[in-house]
Amino acid sequence: MNGLFTIQLDRNLGKNWKVFGSFGRAVTFTNKNDADLMTVGLSRRFDF
């Protein structure tokens, strides 16, 4: 059985823009097979 740890932060940059960052780790408890994933992005809200 593996554990999954994720933390995400975001911040609004005005009315329609947001910047975000996420860090995730799959923990296997054996230090040899741990996997990390870091995502950074910019998103825009579209109003219709």
TAWO-V622069 format. One record per backbone hydrogen bond with DSSP energy under -0.5 kcal/mol. NH is the residue of the N-H (numbers start at 1). CO is the residue of the C=O. Records with the same first field share a line. If there is no record, write none. Layout:
NH = CO + CO
This chain:
3 = 27
5 = 25
7 = 23
9 = 21
11 = 19
13 = 17
18 = 43
19 = 11
20 = 41
21 = 9
22 = 39
23 = 7
24 = 37
25 = 5
26 = 35
27 = 3 + 25
28 = 26
32 = 30
35 = 26
37 = 24
39 = 22
41 = 20
43 = 18
45 = 16
47 = 45
